[in-house]
Amino acid sequence: QRAATNRIAAHWRGHTARKEVKCRHTAARRVQRCFRLHRTQLHNKMRQDAAAKIAAVWRGRGSRRSKPYGHSARKIQARFRGVLIRKSLRRWPDAATRIQAWLRGMRLRWRLRICVALMIAIQRLARARLGAVELERVSKAVLACQRRLRGYYGRWWLAENQDRATQLQAFWRSVAARQHFMLRVL
């Protein structure tokens, strides 16, 4: 009788376990179906949005090409944007000056570090009482470095001033050309 009871209990436990597994599988299938449906809908929405954007761009291009004044309007807009940008940049001259001063200071400190290092090397050689030949060789090297550095900064300064001079000349030529044109028209 005990064996029969154990057998019935085992069958009942198996039945309830199979029923529970079936419920879990059904619930998992539902969740997976909902998730896949949501993912597919999201993917389709992204495709539709992309297609709508492409169509809008294409229609806009067609409408701009059909209008005869589109190019002129874009030029006017570009000039107005330039005016706005230049107006906003006028508020920042102090910042630009500070940045330029900082950069000049960095360059000067760098040059000073090189000169100090070379001077220390010369002093070290002189204090060690090396021969005059070695001291002369190092002095010539220092002078060559200084000469190259001065040449570099001289060429840089000349290039900067030539660019500025060219800009000024171009500006005054354009002013003169406009005045000449206005005199011929009137």
Disulfide bonds with the S-S distance in Angstrom:
none
